[in-house]
């Protein structure tokens, strides 16, 4: 088995979509004409277009 085959065989962990949205921020960009853009990965829950979210420490 090659390294690529071994990596392809790894199943990604399931993310609990039935829990509240949790999105740890990795970075924040200030883009002219757009505004502040937070960047992160959804750990739990689901994020949908147009959804209003609140960021807290």
URZI-V662204 format. One record per helix or strand of 2 or more residues. SS is the DSSP state (alpha for helix, beta for strand). FROM is the first residue (numbers start at 1). TO is the last residue. If there is no record, write none. Layout:
BEGIN
((SS/FROM/TO) (SS/FROM/TO))
END
This chain:
BEGIN
((alpha/3/8) (beta/22/31) (beta/35/44))
END
